[in-house]
Amino acid sequence: MKNRTMLREIIVKVLYQVYILDNAKIEYNIEDLIKEQMEIENEFVNKSVNDVIKYQKEITDMANKYLDNWTIDRLSKVDKAILSLGIYELMYTNTPSIVCINETIELSKLYSDSKVTNMINACMDKIYKEELDGRK
């Protein structure tokens, strides 16, 4: 059994593939993309991937509101996947905010350069302070 940190990495890989395939206008089956990454079905992965796709417009709007002089679509596909997952977990799950932010930053440290990591950190922090502080 993989821990949640490892599962988040799988989610980012699947979302990355989704963004590449969508951009190329190539049809795909989301379940097949998930199965390529996971031999055993996992509820956390399935729900997260499907919900990020379901709420992508809202996630994109939220990211664009808090990214300074930048938009989520200008980020690389992997950075978009990381930030989208982070915003999804922060806004749509009961995962503690500190965990959402920390996991997002750790993923960004693995796959992004420090400038992008700082940008993602600032965006997540602003979303937390502006949208959630006092609500959770």
N, CA, C and O atoms as a GROMACS GRO file, in nm:
protein
  544
    1MET      N    1   0.084  -0.119   0.000
    1MET     CA    2   0.000   0.000   0.000
    1MET      C    3   0.088   0.125   0.000
    1MET      O    4   0.180   0.138   0.081
    2LYS      N    5   0.060   0.215  -0.090
    2LYS     CA    6   0.137   0.338  -0.100
    2LYS      C    7   0.080   0.442  -0.004
    2LYS      O    8  -0.040   0.442   0.023
    3ASN      N    9   0.167   0.530   0.047
    3ASN     CA   10   0.117   0.636   0.134
    3ASN      C   11   0.060   0.750   0.051
    3ASN      O   12   0.075   0.752  -0.072
    4ARG      N   13  -0.006   0.844   0.116
    4ARG     CA   14  -0.074   0.952   0.044
    4ARG      C   15   0.023   1.037  -0.038
    4ARG      O   16  -0.012   1.085  -0.146
    5THR      N   17   0.143   1.056   0.012
    5THR     CA   18   0.242   1.135  -0.063
    5THR      C   19   0.272   1.067  -0.196
    5THR      O   20   0.277   1.133  -0.300
    6MET      N   21   0.293   0.937  -0.194
    6MET     CA   22   0.319   0.862  -0.317
    6MET      C   23   0.196   0.865  -0.409
    6MET      O   24   0.210   0.876  -0.531
    7LEU      N   25   0.078   0.856  -0.350
    7LEU     CA   26  -0.045   0.860  -0.430
    7LEU      C   27  -0.062   0.996  -0.497
    7LEU      O   28  -0.109   1.003  -0.610
    8ARG      N   29  -0.025   1.102  -0.428
    8ARG     CA   30  -0.034   1.235  -0.489
    8ARG      C   31   0.058   1.246  -0.609
    8ARG      O   32   0.024   1.311  -0.709
    9GLU      N   33   0.174   1.184  -0.600
    9GLU     CA   34   0.266   1.185  -0.713
    9GLU      C   35   0.204   1.113  -0.833
    9GLU      O   36   0.220   1.157  -0.947
   10ILE      N   37   0.135   1.005  -0.809
   10ILE     CA   38   0.065   0.933  -0.916
   10ILE      C   39  -0.045   1.020  -0.975
   10ILE      O   40  -0.062   1.024  -1.097
   11ILE      N   41  -0.119   1.089  -0.890
   11ILE     CA   42  -0.226   1.179  -0.937
   11ILE      C   43  -0.168   1.286  -1.028
   11ILE      O   44  -0.225   1.314  -1.134
   12VAL      N   45  -0.056   1.344  -0.989
   12VAL     CA   46   0.008   1.447  -1.072
   12VAL      C   47   0.049   1.389  -1.207
   12VAL      O   48   0.032   1.454  -1.310
   13LYS      N   49   0.101   1.267  -1.208
   13LYS     CA   50   0.141   1.204  -1.335
   13LYS      C   51   0.020   1.183  -1.426
   13LYS      O   52   0.028   1.206  -1.547
   14VAL      N   53  -0.092   1.140  -1.369
   14VAL     CA   54  -0.213   1.119  -1.449
   14VAL      C   55  -0.265   1.253  -1.501
   14VAL      O   56  -0.300   1.264  -1.618
   15LEU      N   57  -0.269   1.354  -1.415
   15LEU     CA   58  -0.317   1.486  -1.459
   15LEU      C   59  -0.226   1.544  -1.567
   15LEU      O   60  -0.274   1.605  -1.662
   16TYR      N   61  -0.097   1.524  -1.553
   16TYR     CA   62  -0.001   1.568  -1.654
   16TYR      C   63  -0.036   1.505  -1.789
   16TYR      O   64  -0.039   1.573  -1.892
   17GLN      N   65  -0.062   1.374  -1.789
   17GLN     CA   66  -0.101   1.306  -1.913
   17GLN      C   67  -0.231   1.364  -1.968
   17GLN      O   68  -0.243   1.385  -2.089
   18VAL      N   69  -0.328   1.388  -1.881
   18VAL     CA   70  -0.456   1.446  -1.924
   18VAL      C   71  -0.434   1.580  -1.993
   18VAL      O   72  -0.490   1.605  -2.100
   19TYR      N   73  -0.352   1.666  -1.934
   19TYR     CA   74  -0.329   1.799  -1.993
   19TYR      C   75  -0.257   1.789  -2.127
   19TYR      O   76  -0.288   1.864  -2.220
   20ILE      N   77  -0.163   1.696  -2.139
   20ILE     CA   78  -0.092   1.676  -2.266
   20ILE      C   79  -0.190   1.626  -2.373
   20ILE      O   80  -0.195   1.678  -2.484
   21LEU      N   81  -0.268   1.524  -2.338
   21LEU     CA   82  -0.363   1.466  -2.433
   21LEU      C   83  -0.473   1.565  -2.472
   21LEU      O   84  -0.511   1.573  -2.588
   22ASP      N   85  -0.523   1.641  -2.375
   22ASP     CA   86  -0.624   1.743  -2.405
   22ASP      C   87  -0.567   1.847  -2.501
   22ASP      O   88  -0.633   1.887  -2.597
   23ASN      N   89  -0.444   1.891  -2.474
   23ASN     CA   90  -0.381   1.992  -2.558
   23ASN      C   91  -0.362   1.942  -2.702
   23ASN      O   92  -0.375   2.018  -2.798
   24ALA      N   93  -0.330   1.812  -2.715
   24ALA     CA   94  -0.311   1.752  -2.847
   24ALA      C   95  -0.443   1.705  -2.909
   24ALA      O   96  -0.445   1.654  -3.022
   25LYS      N   97  -0.552   1.722  -2.834
   25LYS     CA   98  -0.685   1.680  -2.880
   25LYS      C   99  -0.689   1.531  -2.913
   25LYS      O  100  -0.747   1.488  -3.013
   26ILE      N  101  -0.627   1.453  -2.824
   26ILE     CA  102  -0.625   1.307  -2.838
   26ILE      C  103  -0.722   1.249  -2.737
   26ILE      O  104  -0.720   1.284  -2.619
   27GLU      N  105  -0.809   1.160  -2.784
   27GLU     CA  106  -0.906   1.098  -2.694
   27GLU      C  107  -0.838   0.998  -2.602
   27GLU      O  108  -0.738   0.936  -2.638
   28TYR      N  109  -0.893   0.984  -2.483
   28TYR     CA  110  -0.837   0.891  -2.384
   28TYR      C  111  -0.947   0.849  -2.287
   28TYR      O  112  -1.053   0.910  -2.280
   29ASN      N  113  -0.918   0.744  -2.215
   29ASN     CA  114  -1.007   0.698  -2.110
   29ASN      C  115  -0.935   0.720  -1.978
   29ASN      O  116  -0.826   0.666  -1.956
   30ILE      N  117  -0.994   0.799  -1.891
   30ILE     CA  118  -0.928   0.836  -1.765
   30ILE      C  119  -0.893   0.714  -1.681
   30ILE      O  120  -0.788   0.710  -1.618
   31GLU      N  121  -0.982   0.615  -1.680
   31GLU     CA  122  -0.954   0.493  -1.603
   31GLU      C  123  -0.831   0.421  -1.656
   31GLU      O  124  -0.753   0.365  -1.578
   32ASP      N  125  -0.812   0.422  -1.788
   32ASP     CA  126  -0.694   0.358  -1.846
   32ASP      C  127  -0.566   0.432  -1.806
   32ASP      O  128  -0.464   0.369  -1.777
   33LEU      N  129  -0.573   0.565  -1.803
   33LEU     CA  130  -0.455   0.643  -1.762
   33LEU      C  131  -0.419   0.612  -1.616
   33LEU      O  132  -0.301   0.600  -1.582
   34ILE      N  133  -0.520   0.601  -1.532
   34ILE     CA  134  -0.495   0.569  -1.391
   34ILE      C  135  -0.436   0.428  -1.379
   34ILE      O  136  -0.342   0.406  -1.303
   35LYS      N  137  -0.493   0.332  -1.453
   35LYS     CA  138  -0.445   0.194  -1.446
   35LYS      C  139  -0.300   0.180  -1.492
   35LYS      O  140  -0.228   0.093  -1.445
   36GLU      N  141  -0.258   0.267  -1.584
   36GLU     CA  142  -0.118   0.265  -1.628
   36GLU      C  143  -0.023   0.299  -1.513
   36GLU      O  144   0.091   0.255  -1.511
   37GLN      N  145  -0.072   0.377  -1.419
   37GLN     CA  146   0.011   0.421  -1.305
   37GLN      C  147  -0.006   0.334  -1.181
   37GLN      O  148   0.083   0.328  -1.097
   38MET      N  149  -0.121   0.267  -1.169
   38MET     CA  150  -0.153   0.191  -1.048
   38MET      C  151  -0.206   0.054  -1.087
   38MET      O  152  -0.301   0.043  -1.164
   39GLU      N  153  -0.145  -0.050  -1.035
   39GLU     CA  154  -0.195  -0.184  -1.064
   39GLU      C  155  -0.325  -0.210  -0.988
   39GLU      O  156  -0.416  -0.276  -1.038
   40ILE      N  157  -0.332  -0.157  -0.865
   40ILE     CA  158  -0.447  -0.180  -0.779
   40ILE      C  159  -0.529  -0.052  -0.773
   40ILE      O  160  -0.475   0.057  -0.756
   41GLU      N  161  -0.658  -0.066  -0.788
   41GLU     CA  162  -0.746   0.051  -0.783
   41GLU      C  163  -0.737   0.118  -0.646
   41GLU      O  164  -0.728   0.051  -0.544
   42ASN      N  165  -0.738   0.250  -0.646
   42ASN     CA  166  -0.728   0.326  -0.522
   42ASN      C  167  -0.831   0.438  -0.525
   42ASN      O  168  -0.832   0.520  -0.616
   43GLU      N  169  -0.918   0.440  -0.425
   43GLU     CA  170  -1.026   0.538  -0.417
   43GLU      C  171  -0.974   0.681  -0.412
   43GLU      O  172  -1.029   0.769  -0.478
   44PHE      N  173  -0.868   0.705  -0.336
   44PHE     CA  174  -0.812   0.840  -0.324
   44PHE      C  175  -0.764   0.890  -0.460
   44PHE      O  176  -0.791   1.005  -0.497
   45VAL      N  177  -0.693   0.807  -0.533
   45VAL     CA  178  -0.642   0.845  -0.665
   45VAL      C  179  -0.759   0.867  -0.761
   45VAL      O  180  -0.765   0.971  -0.828
   46ASN      N  181  -0.850   0.772  -0.769
   46ASN     CA  182  -0.964   0.784  -0.861
   46ASN      C  183  -1.045   0.910  -0.835
   46ASN      O  184  -1.074   0.986  -0.927
   47LYS      N  185  -1.080   0.932  -0.709
   47LYS     CA  186  -1.163   1.048  -0.675
   47LYS      C  187  -1.088   1.178  -0.702
   47LYS      O  188  -1.144   1.272  -0.759
   48SER      N  189  -0.962   1.184  -0.663
   48SER     CA  190  -0.885   1.307  -0.682
   48SER      C  191  -0.870   1.342  -0.830
   48SER      O  192  -0.894   1.456  -0.869
   49VAL      N  193  -0.830   1.245  -0.911
   49VAL     CA  194  -0.812   1.272  -1.054
   49VAL      C  195  -0.945   1.316  -1.116
   49VAL      O  196  -0.950   1.417  -1.186
   50ASN      N  197  -1.050   1.242  -1.092
   50ASN     CA  198  -1.180   1.275  -1.151
   50ASN      C  199  -1.234   1.408  -1.101
   50ASN      O  200  -1.294   1.483  -1.178
   51ASP      N  201  -1.213   1.438  -0.973
   51ASP     CA  202  -1.262   1.566  -0.920
   51ASP      C  203  -1.180   1.685  -0.970
   51ASP      O  204  -1.237   1.791  -0.995
   52VAL      N  205  -1.049   1.669  -0.983
   52VAL     CA  206  -0.969   1.780  -1.039
   52VAL      C  207  -1.019   1.810  -1.180
   52VAL      O  208  -1.033   1.927  -1.216
   53ILE      N  209  -1.045   1.708  -1.258
   53ILE     CA  210  -1.096   1.729  -1.394
   53ILE      C  211  -1.235   1.794  -1.387
   53ILE      O  212  -1.264   1.887  -1.462
   54LYS      N  213  -1.319   1.744  -1.298
   54LYS     CA  214  -1.455   1.797  -1.282
   54LYS      C  215  -1.454   1.945  -1.243
   54LYS      O  216  -1.532   2.024  -1.296
   55TYR      N  217  -1.366   1.983  -1.152
   55TYR     CA  218  -1.361   2.120  -1.101
   55TYR      C  219  -1.252   2.205  -1.166
   55TYR      O  220  -1.215   2.310  -1.113
   56GLN      N  221  -1.199   2.160  -1.281
   56GLN     CA  222  -1.085   2.230  -1.341
   56GLN      C  223  -1.112   2.378  -1.367
   56GLN      O  224  -1.024   2.460  -1.345
   57LYS      N  225  -1.231   2.413  -1.413
   57LYS     CA  226  -1.259   2.554  -1.440
   57LYS      C  227  -1.251   2.636  -1.311
   57LYS      O  228  -1.190   2.742  -1.309
   58GLU      N  229  -1.312   2.586  -1.204
   58GLU     CA  230  -1.308   2.657  -1.076
   58GLU      C  231  -1.165   2.663  -1.020
   58GLU      O  232  -1.124   2.766  -0.965
   59ILE      N  233  -1.091   2.554  -1.036
   59ILE     CA  234  -0.952   2.550  -0.990
   59ILE      C  235  -0.868   2.650  -1.069
   59ILE      O  236  -0.787   2.723  -1.012
   60THR      N  237  -0.888   2.653  -1.201
   60THR     CA  238  -0.815   2.747  -1.286
   60THR      C  239  -0.847   2.891  -1.247
   60THR      O  240  -0.757   2.974  -1.236
   61ASP      N  241  -0.975   2.921  -1.228
   61ASP     CA  242  -1.015   3.056  -1.187
   61ASP      C  243  -0.950   3.096  -1.054
   61ASP      O  244  -0.903   3.208  -1.039
   62MET      N  245  -0.949   3.003  -0.960
   62MET     CA  246  -0.890   3.030  -0.829
   62MET      C  247  -0.739   3.054  -0.843
   62MET      O  248  -0.686   3.148  -0.785
   63ALA      N  249  -0.672   2.970  -0.919
   63ALA     CA  250  -0.528   2.987  -0.940
   63ALA      C  251  -0.499   3.122  -1.005
   63ALA      O  252  -0.410   3.195  -0.961
   64ASN      N  253  -0.573   3.154  -1.109
   64ASN     CA  254  -0.549   3.279  -1.181
   64ASN      C  255  -0.574   3.401  -1.094
   64ASN      O  256  -0.510   3.505  -1.111
   65LYS      N  257  -0.666   3.390  -1.001
   65LYS     CA  258  -0.697   3.500  -0.909
   65LYS      C  259  -0.577   3.530  -0.818
   65LYS      O  260  -0.553   3.645  -0.782
   66TYR      N  261  -0.503   3.426  -0.780
   66TYR     CA  262  -0.397   3.442  -0.681
   66TYR      C  263  -0.255   3.428  -0.734
   66TYR      O  264  -0.160   3.447  -0.658
   67LEU      N  265  -0.237   3.394  -0.860
   67LEU     CA  266  -0.103   3.394  -0.919
   67LEU      C  267  -0.072   3.537  -0.962
   67LEU      O  268  -0.146   3.596  -1.040
   68ASP      N  269   0.036   3.593  -0.911
   68ASP     CA  270   0.072   3.732  -0.943
   68ASP      C  271   0.125   3.744  -1.086
   68ASP      O  272   0.225   3.682  -1.122
   69ASN      N  273   0.055   3.823  -1.167
   69ASN     CA  274   0.097   3.851  -1.305
   69ASN      C  275   0.127   3.724  -1.384
   69ASN      O  276   0.221   3.720  -1.463
   70TRP      N  277   0.048   3.622  -1.363
   70TRP     CA  278   0.070   3.492  -1.426
   70TRP      C  279  -0.064   3.421  -1.436
   70TRP      O  280  -0.160   3.460  -1.369
   71THR      N  281  -0.072   3.318  -1.519
   71THR     CA  282  -0.192   3.234  -1.522
   71THR      C  283  -0.148   3.088  -1.515
   71THR      O  284  -0.035   3.053  -1.549
   72ILE      N  285  -0.238   3.005  -1.470
   72ILE     CA  286  -0.206   2.862  -1.454
   72ILE      C  287  -0.171   2.798  -1.589
   72ILE      O  288  -0.090   2.706  -1.594
   73ASP      N  289  -0.231   2.847  -1.697
   73ASP     CA  290  -0.204   2.788  -1.828
   73ASP      C  291  -0.066   2.825  -1.882
   73ASP      O  292  -0.019   2.765  -1.979
   74ARG      N  293   0.000   2.924  -1.821
   74ARG     CA  294   0.136   2.957  -1.859
   74ARG      C  295   0.238   2.869  -1.789
   74ARG      O  296   0.355   2.863  -1.830
   75LEU      N  297   0.194   2.800  -1.684
   75LEU     CA  298   0.283   2.706  -1.615
   75LEU      C  299   0.304   2.583  -1.703
   75LEU      O  300   0.225   2.556  -1.793
   76SER      N  301   0.411   2.511  -1.676
   76SER     CA  302   0.429   2.384  -1.748
   76SER      C  303   0.313   2.292  -1.709
   76SER      O  304   0.246   2.315  -1.609
   77LYS      N  305   0.292   2.190  -1.788
   77LYS     CA  306   0.182   2.096  -1.760
   77LYS      C  307   0.200   2.027  -1.624
   77LYS      O  308   0.102   2.006  -1.553
   78VAL      N  309   0.323   1.994  -1.589
   78VAL     CA  310   0.344   1.930  -1.459
   78VAL      C  311   0.318   2.028  -1.346
   78VAL      O  312   0.260   1.989  -1.244
   79ASP      N  313   0.358   2.153  -1.361
   79ASP     CA  314   0.331   2.253  -1.257
   79ASP      C  315   0.181   2.280  -1.246
   79ASP      O  316   0.129   2.300  -1.136
   80LYS      N  317   0.113   2.282  -1.359
   80LYS     CA  318  -0.033   2.298  -1.357
   80LYS      C  319  -0.098   2.181  -1.283
   80LYS      O  320  -0.192   2.200  -1.205
   81ALA      N  321  -0.048   2.060  -1.306
   81ALA     CA  322  -0.103   1.942  -1.238
   81ALA      C  323  -0.080   1.952  -1.087
   81ALA      O  324  -0.170   1.922  -1.009
   82ILE      N  325   0.039   1.993  -1.047
   82ILE     CA  326   0.070   2.005  -0.904
   82ILE      C  327  -0.019   2.110  -0.838
   82ILE      O  328  -0.078   2.085  -0.734
   83LEU      N  329  -0.028   2.227  -0.900
   83LEU     CA  330  -0.108   2.335  -0.842
   83LEU      C  331  -0.257   2.299  -0.843
   83LEU      O  332  -0.328   2.329  -0.747
   84SER      N  333  -0.304   2.237  -0.949
   84SER     CA  334  -0.445   2.197  -0.956
   84SER      C  335  -0.480   2.098  -0.846
   84SER      O  336  -0.583   2.112  -0.780
   85LEU      N  337  -0.393   2.000  -0.824
   85LEU     CA  338  -0.418   1.904  -0.716
   85LEU      C  339  -0.417   1.975  -0.581
   85LEU      O  340  -0.502   1.948  -0.496
   86GLY      N  341  -0.321   2.064  -0.561
   86GLY     CA  342  -0.312   2.136  -0.434
   86GLY      C  343  -0.437   2.218  -0.406
   86GLY      O  344  -0.491   2.215  -0.296
   87ILE      N  345  -0.483   2.292  -0.506
   87ILE     CA  346  -0.604   2.375  -0.489
   87ILE      C  347  -0.725   2.286  -0.467
   87ILE      O  348  -0.810   2.316  -0.383
   88TYR      N  349  -0.734   2.178  -0.543
   88TYR     CA  350  -0.846   2.085  -0.524
   88TYR      C  351  -0.849   2.035  -0.379
   88TYR      O  352  -0.954   2.042  -0.313
   89GLU      N  353  -0.736   1.987  -0.330
   89GLU     CA  354  -0.735   1.934  -0.193
   89GLU      C  355  -0.768   2.043  -0.091
   89GLU      O  356  -0.839   2.018   0.006
   90LEU      N  357  -0.716   2.162  -0.113
   90LEU     CA  358  -0.739   2.272  -0.020
   90LEU      C  359  -0.886   2.313  -0.017
   90LEU      O  360  -0.942   2.339   0.090
   91MET      N  361  -0.949   2.319  -0.134
   91MET     CA  362  -1.084   2.374  -0.144
   91MET      C  363  -1.195   2.270  -0.136
   91MET      O  364  -1.306   2.302  -0.092
   92TYR      N  365  -1.169   2.147  -0.176
   92TYR     CA  366  -1.278   2.049  -0.192
   92TYR      C  367  -1.267   1.925  -0.104
   92TYR      O  368  -1.351   1.835  -0.114
   93THR      N  369  -1.164   1.917  -0.018
   93THR     CA  370  -1.151   1.799   0.068
   93THR      C  371  -1.138   1.842   0.214
   93THR      O  372  -1.128   1.961   0.245
   94ASN      N  373  -1.140   1.746   0.301
   94ASN     CA  374  -1.122   1.772   0.443
   94ASN      C  375  -0.977   1.755   0.488
   94ASN      O  376  -0.949   1.753   0.608
   95THR      N  377  -0.887   1.741   0.392
   95THR     CA  378  -0.745   1.732   0.427
   95THR      C  379  -0.705   1.861   0.496
   95THR      O  380  -0.737   1.969   0.447
   96PRO      N  381  -0.634   1.854   0.609
   96PRO     CA  382  -0.592   1.977   0.677
   96PRO      C  383  -0.516   2.069   0.583
   96PRO      O  384  -0.433   2.024   0.504
   97SER      N  385  -0.543   2.198   0.592
   97SER     CA  386  -0.483   2.296   0.502
   97SER      C  387  -0.331   2.289   0.501
   97SER      O  388  -0.269   2.297   0.395
   98ILE      N  389  -0.270   2.275   0.618
   98ILE     CA  390  -0.125   2.269   0.626
   98ILE      C  391  -0.070   2.150   0.549
   98ILE      O  392   0.038   2.158   0.489
   99VAL      N  393  -0.142   2.039   0.550
   99VAL     CA  394  -0.100   1.920   0.476
   99VAL      C  395  -0.112   1.946   0.326
   99VAL      O  396  -0.021   1.913   0.250
  100CYS      N  397  -0.223   2.006   0.284
  100CYS     CA  398  -0.242   2.037   0.141
  100CYS      C  399  -0.128   2.125   0.089
  100CYS      O  400  -0.069   2.097  -0.015
  101ILE      N  401  -0.099   2.230   0.164
  101ILE     CA  402   0.005   2.324   0.120
  101ILE      C  403   0.141   2.256   0.121
  101ILE      O  404   0.216   2.268   0.024
  102ASN      N  405   0.174   2.186   0.228
  102ASN     CA  406   0.304   2.120   0.239
  102ASN      C  407   0.324   2.015   0.130
  102ASN      O  408   0.430   2.010   0.067
  103GLU      N  409   0.223   1.932   0.106
  103GLU     CA  410   0.234   1.828   0.003
  103GLU      C  411   0.251   1.891  -0.137
  103GLU      O  412   0.327   1.840  -0.219
  104THR      N  413   0.181   2.000  -0.161
  104THR     CA  414   0.193   2.069  -0.290
  104THR      C  415   0.334   2.123  -0.308
  104THR      O  416   0.393   2.109  -0.415
  105ILE      N  417   0.389   2.184  -0.204
  105ILE     CA  418   0.524   2.239  -0.212
  105ILE      C  419   0.627   2.127  -0.230
  105ILE      O  420   0.721   2.141  -0.309
  106GLU      N  421   0.611   2.017  -0.159
  106GLU     CA  422   0.705   1.906  -0.173
  106GLU      C  423   0.703   1.847  -0.314
  106GLU      O  424   0.807   1.814  -0.369
  107LEU      N  425   0.583   1.834  -0.373
  107LEU     CA  426   0.574   1.788  -0.512
  107LEU      C  427   0.643   1.886  -0.606
  107LEU      O  428   0.714   1.846  -0.698
  108SER      N  429   0.621   2.014  -0.581
  108SER     CA  430   0.683   2.116  -0.665
  108SER      C  431   0.836   2.112  -0.654
  108SER      O  432   0.906   2.132  -0.753
  109LYS      N  433   0.887   2.087  -0.534
  109LYS     CA  434   1.032   2.076  -0.517
  109LYS      C  435   1.089   1.959  -0.597
  109LYS      O  436   1.202   1.966  -0.645
  110LEU      N  437   1.011   1.853  -0.612
  110LEU     CA  438   1.056   1.736  -0.689
  110LEU      C  439   1.061   1.764  -0.839
  110LEU      O  440   1.152   1.718  -0.908
  111TYR      N  441   0.963   1.838  -0.889
  111TYR     CA  442   0.945   1.850  -1.035
  111TYR      C  443   0.967   1.989  -1.093
  111TYR      O  444   0.968   2.005  -1.215
  112SER      N  445   0.983   2.090  -1.009
  112SER     CA  446   0.991   2.227  -1.058
  112SER      C  447   1.118   2.295  -1.011
  112SER      O  448   1.190   2.244  -0.924
  113ASP      N  449   1.144   2.411  -1.069
  113ASP     CA  450   1.258   2.487  -1.017
  113ASP      C  451   1.211   2.573  -0.899
  113ASP      O  452   1.091   2.583  -0.872
  114SER      N  453   1.305   2.634  -0.831
  114SER     CA  454   1.272   2.706  -0.707
  114SER      C  455   1.181   2.827  -0.731
  114SER      O  456   1.100   2.860  -0.644
  115LYS      N  457   1.193   2.892  -0.846
  115LYS     CA  458   1.106   3.008  -0.873
  115LYS      C  459   0.960   2.964  -0.885
  115LYS      O  460   0.871   3.030  -0.831
  116VAL      N  461   0.936   2.856  -0.953
  116VAL     CA  462   0.800   2.804  -0.968
  116VAL      C  463   0.749   2.753  -0.833
  116VAL      O  464   0.633   2.776  -0.798
  117THR      N  465   0.834   2.686  -0.759
  117THR     CA  466   0.795   2.640  -0.626
  117THR      C  467   0.753   2.758  -0.539
  117THR      O  468   0.652   2.750  -0.469
  118ASN      N  469   0.830   2.865  -0.543
  118ASN     CA  470   0.794   2.985  -0.466
  118ASN      C  471   0.661   3.044  -0.512
  118ASN      O  472   0.581   3.088  -0.430
  119MET      N  473   0.638   3.045  -0.643
  119MET     CA  474   0.513   3.097  -0.698
  119MET      C  475   0.394   3.012  -0.652
  119MET      O  476   0.291   3.065  -0.612
  120ILE      N  477   0.410   2.880  -0.658
  120ILE     CA  478   0.304   2.790  -0.615
  120ILE      C  479   0.279   2.805  -0.466
  120ILE      O  480   0.164   2.807  -0.422
  121ASN      N  481   0.385   2.816  -0.387
  121ASN     CA  482   0.372   2.836  -0.244
  121ASN      C  483   0.294   2.964  -0.214
  121ASN      O  484   0.204   2.964  -0.130
  122ALA      N  485   0.330   3.073  -0.280
  122ALA     CA  486   0.261   3.201  -0.258
  122ALA      C  487   0.114   3.191  -0.296
  122ALA      O  488   0.028   3.243  -0.225
  123CYS      N  489   0.085   3.125  -0.407
  123CYS     CA  490  -0.053   3.109  -0.452
  123CYS      C  491  -0.134   3.029  -0.351
  123CYS      O  492  -0.244   3.069  -0.313
  124MET      N  493  -0.080   2.917  -0.307
  124MET     CA  494  -0.150   2.833  -0.209
  124MET      C  495  -0.172   2.908  -0.078
  124MET      O  496  -0.278   2.898  -0.017
  125ASP      N  497  -0.071   2.982  -0.035
  125ASP     CA  498  -0.081   3.060   0.088
  125ASP      C  499  -0.189   3.167   0.078
  125ASP      O  500  -0.266   3.187   0.172
  126LYS      N  501  -0.194   3.235  -0.036
  126LYS     CA  502  -0.297   3.339  -0.056
  126LYS      C  503  -0.437   3.278  -0.059
  126LYS      O  504  -0.530   3.334   0.000
  127ILE      N  505  -0.451   3.166  -0.126
  127ILE     CA  506  -0.583   3.099  -0.129
  127ILE      C  507  -0.625   3.063   0.013
  127ILE      O  508  -0.739   3.086   0.052
  128TYR      N  509  -0.532   3.007   0.089
  128TYR     CA  510  -0.564   2.970   0.227
  128TYR      C  511  -0.607   3.094   0.306
  128TYR      O  512  -0.711   3.093   0.371
  129LYS      N  513  -0.527   3.199   0.301
  129LYS     CA  514  -0.556   3.319   0.381
  129LYS      C  515  -0.682   3.392   0.336
  129LYS      O  516  -0.760   3.440   0.418
  130GLU      N  517  -0.702   3.401   0.204
  130GLU     CA  518  -0.816   3.478   0.151
  130GLU      C  519  -0.946   3.399   0.146
  130GLU      O  520  -1.054   3.455   0.167
  131GLU      N  521  -0.935   3.271   0.119
  131GLU     CA  522  -1.056   3.190   0.095
  131GLU      C  523  -1.094   3.102   0.214
  131GLU      O  524  -1.212   3.074   0.234
  132LEU      N  525  -0.997   3.059   0.292
  132LEU     CA  526  -1.026   2.958   0.394
  132LEU      C  527  -1.003   3.002   0.538
  132LEU      O  528  -1.070   2.951   0.628
  133ASP      N  529  -0.912   3.092   0.562
  133ASP     CA  530  -0.879   3.130   0.699
  133ASP      C  531  -1.006   3.170   0.774
  133ASP      O  532  -1.076   3.263   0.733
  134GLY      N  533  -1.032   3.102   0.881
  134GLY     CA  534  -1.153   3.129   0.958
  134GLY      C  535  -1.269   3.040   0.920
  134GLY      O  536  -1.363   3.024   0.998
  135ARG      N  537  -1.264   2.980   0.800
  135ARG     CA  538  -1.372   2.890   0.755
  135ARG      C  539  -1.352   2.748   0.804
  135ARG      O  540  -1.449   2.676   0.830
  136LYS      N  541  -1.224   2.706   0.816
  136LYS     CA  542  -1.195   2.567   0.857
  136LYS      C  543  -1.153   2.564   1.001
  136LYS      O  544  -1.124   2.456   1.054
   0.00000   0.00000   0.00000
